[in-house]
Amino acid sequence: MSSSKSPLVGIPTRSITQPGRREVVQGVFNAYIDSIQASGGVAVLLPPRAVETVHRLDALLLVGGEDLADEDWWSCGAPLPPVDAERDKAEALLVDRARINGVPTLGLCRGAQLVNCVLGGTVGSLDPVAVGRHRGPNTSDSVTHHVHIAPNTRLASVMKQSGEFPVVSRHATKICDLGEGLLASAWASDGSIEAVESSDWPFLGVQWHAEWFTQDVSKDLSPFLWLIEEASRRS
């Protein structure tokens, strides 16, 4: 664990291919780093096979990206390319180690689904009508919609409210069967699960992108502030 005043938050990187370049870049979008730093933490980028560094971190942030590659994790539908099986394996190891060591963890979109699957749950494809409520017409387009937050949950405490709440979203997949020790704490109007949390580990996963904002929805650092608070408590 870190002894510095600012908690160290590990963020696993993803492979990024640049047009006209042979080299593959490992990185994450600046919005994740900015959100951690604006919340009082220090972002530490974790390349693949960095699982042994988990015990030196104060918290872990699992970010968005492509569909999960393992078809055994899917209860309906199938992953759409491009997928990154190596990224899945590397992050699954990080999740296992974080849970064993009690490292506070926040999962955003894909990150929430990954943790759910590592703990024995499943994901699936949203039906064609529901996709339009969770993602724009192009795969890179986000939309805004409301989620219903259950009272007396970690999420309600983190967001300081229950009931209807506006979010920014961009995904075509959903959490289906819940993983071991997880409970759902928010849902979209179509009934799909929008947030999960653990009863025995400081983990929170949300399907929306808390690091983004639109004309209709302001950026909300609440999940990041929760992560930093938990990290500070741990260190």
C-alpha positions in Angstrom: 0.0 0.0 0.0 1.1 3.6 -0.6 2.2 5.7 2.3 1.7 8.9 0.4 -1.2 11.3 1.1 -2.7 10.7 -2.4 -3.8 7.1 -2.9 -2.3 5.2 -5.8 -5.1 3.9 -8.2 -4.1 1.3 -10.7 -5.7 1.5 -14.2 -5.1 -1.5 -16.5 -4.2 -0.3 -20.0 -5.7 -1.4 -23.3 -3.9 -2.1 -26.6 -4.4 0.8 -29.1 -3.4 0.4 -32.8 -2.5 3.6 -34.6 -3.1 3.9 -38.4 0.1 3.6 -40.3 2.1 2.4 -37.3 3.3 -1.1 -36.4 3.8 -0.4 -32.7 0.8 -1.0 -30.4 0.3 1.6 -27.8 -0.7 0.7 -24.3 -2.9 3.4 -22.7 -6.3 4.7 -21.5 -8.4 7.7 -22.2 -7.4 10.9 -20.4 -10.9 11.2 -18.9 -10.2 8.3 -16.5 -6.9 9.7 -15.4 -8.4 13.2 -15.0 -11.3 11.8 -12.9 -9.0 10.0 -10.5 -6.7 13.0 -10.1 -9.7 15.4 -9.7 -10.9 13.1 -6.9 -7.6 13.3 -5.0 -5.8 10.2 -6.3 -2.8 9.4 -8.4 -3.4 7.3 -11.5 -0.9 4.5 -12.1 -1.1 2.8 -15.5 -0.8 -1.0 -15.4 0.5 -2.7 -18.5 -0.4 -6.4 -19.1 1.0 -8.9 -16.7 1.3 -6.4 -13.9 -0.7 -8.5 -11.4 2.1 -8.6 -8.9 1.8 -4.8 -8.4 -1.7 -5.0 -6.9 -0.6 -5.3 -3.3 1.3 -2.0 -3.8 -1.8 -0.1 -4.9 -4.5 1.5 -2.8 -7.3 1.0 -5.3 -8.1 -0.4 -8.8 -10.1 1.2 -11.6 -11.4 -1.1 -14.4 -12.4 0.9 -17.5 -14.5 0.5 -20.6 -13.7 -1.0 -24.0 -14.5 -3.9 -26.2 -16.8 -6.8 -25.6 -15.5 -9.6 -23.3 -14.0 -12.3 -25.5 -14.8 -15.5 -23.7 -18.0 -16.9 -25.1 -18.5 -19.0 -22.0 -19.2 -15.8 -20.2 -22.2 -15.1 -22.5 -25.7 -16.3 -21.7 -27.2 -14.8 -24.8 -25.7 -13.3 -28.0 -22.0 -13.3 -28.6 -19.1 -10.8 -28.5 -18.6 -8.6 -31.5 -15.1 -8.0 -32.8 -12.6 -6.6 -32.2 -12.1 -8.3 -28.8 -8.9 -8.7 -26.7 -8.7 -12.1 -24.9 -5.3 -11.2 -23.5 -6.7 -8.1 -21.9 -9.5 -10.1 -20.3 -7.1 -12.6 -18.8 -4.8 -9.9 -17.5 -7.6 -8.0 -15.9 -9.2 -11.2 -14.5 -6.0 -11.9 -12.6 -6.0 -8.3 -11.2 -9.6 -8.8 -10.1 -8.8 -12.0 -8.3 -5.8 -10.5 -6.6 -7.7 -7.3 -5.7 -10.5 -9.3 -4.1 -8.1 -11.5 -2.1 -6.3 -8.4 -0.8 -9.4 -6.3 -0.2 -8.3 -3.6 -2.7 -11.2 -1.2 -3.3 -12.2 -1.5 -6.9 -14.4 0.5 -9.3 -15.6 -1.0 -12.6 -17.0 1.2 -15.3 -19.1 -0.3 -18.1 -16.9 -3.2 -19.4 -15.1 -3.2 -16.0 -18.3 -3.9 -14.2 -19.1 -6.8 -16.6 -15.7 -8.2 -16.3 -15.8 -8.4 -12.5 -19.3 -10.0 -12.7 -18.0 -12.7 -15.0 -14.8 -13.4 -13.0 -17.1 -14.0 -10.0 -19.1 -16.6 -12.0 -21.8 -14.3 -13.6 -22.7 -13.9 -17.2 -23.2 -11.1 -19.8 -25.4 -10.9 -22.8 -26.5 -8.8 -25.8 -29.1 -6.1 -25.4 -32.1 -6.7 -27.7 -32.2 -4.4 -30.8 -34.8 -2.0 -29.2 -32.9 -1.7 -25.9 -29.6 -1.0 -27.6 -30.9 2.4 -28.8 -31.6 3.4 -25.2 -28.0 2.6 -24.1 -25.9 3.6 -27.1 -26.1 5.9 -30.1 -26.6 4.8 -33.7 -22.8 4.6 -34.2 -20.7 2.5 -31.8 -18.8 5.6 -30.7 -21.9 7.6 -29.8 -23.1 7.9 -26.3 -26.7 8.6 -25.1 -28.3 9.8 -21.9 -30.9 7.9 -20.0 -32.2 7.4 -16.4 -31.4 4.6 -14.0 -33.3 3.7 -10.9 -31.0 3.4 -7.8 -32.2 1.1 -5.1 -32.3 2.6 -1.6 -30.1 1.3 1.3 -27.4 0.2 -1.1 -23.7 1.2 -1.4 -24.6 3.0 -4.7 -27.3 5.0 -3.0 -24.8 6.1 -0.4 -22.2 6.9 -3.0 -24.5 8.9 -5.2 -26.2 10.4 -2.1 -29.6 9.5 -3.5 -31.9 6.7 -4.6 -34.6 6.7 -7.2 -34.2 8.1 -10.8 -30.8 9.4 -11.8 -29.5 10.5 -15.3 -26.4 8.9 -16.7 -24.2 8.9 -19.9 -24.1 5.5 -21.6 -22.5 3.7 -24.5 -22.9 -0.1 -24.5 -24.8 -2.9 -26.4 -24.3 -5.6 -23.7 -25.7 -6.2 -20.3 -25.1 -8.1 -17.1 -27.3 -11.2 -16.9 -26.6 -13.7 -14.1 -25.0 -12.1 -11.1 -21.6 -13.3 -9.9 -21.0 -14.8 -6.5 -21.4 -12.2 -3.7 -22.8 -9.5 -6.0 -26.1 -7.8 -5.8 -27.8 -5.4 -8.3 -28.3 -1.9 -7.1 -29.6 0.0 -10.1 -31.7 -0.8 -13.2 -32.6 0.9 -16.5 -36.2 1.4 -17.5 -36.0 -1.7 -19.7 -35.1 -3.8 -16.6 -31.4 -4.3 -17.5 -29.0 -4.2 -14.6 -27.1 -0.9 -14.4 -25.0 -1.3 -11.2 -23.6 -4.1 -9.1 -21.8 -4.2 -5.7 -20.2 -6.7 -3.4 -21.3 -7.6 0.0 -17.8 -8.7 1.2 -15.4 -6.5 -0.7 -15.3 -2.8 -1.4 -16.3 -3.1 -5.1 -18.8 -1.0 -7.1 -19.5 -1.5 -10.8 -21.7 0.8 -12.9 -22.7 0.3 -16.6 -22.6 4.0 -17.3 -19.6 6.3 -18.0 -19.2 8.5 -14.9 -16.1 10.1 -16.5 -18.1 11.6 -19.4 -20.6 14.4 -19.6 -23.1 15.7 -22.2 -25.3 18.7 -22.7 -28.0 17.0 -20.6 -25.8 15.3 -17.9 -23.0 16.8 -16.0 -19.9 14.9 -15.1 -20.3 13.3 -11.6 -17.2 12.3 -9.7 -19.1 10.5 -7.0 -18.0 7.0 -7.9 -14.3 8.2 -8.1 -14.6 10.1 -4.8 -15.9 6.9 -3.2 -13.0 4.9 -4.6 -10.5 7.5 -3.2 -12.2 7.5 0.1 -12.0 3.7 0.4 -8.4 3.8 -0.8 -7.5 6.4 1.9 -9.2 4.3 4.5 -7.3 1.2 3.5 -3.9 3.0 3.5 
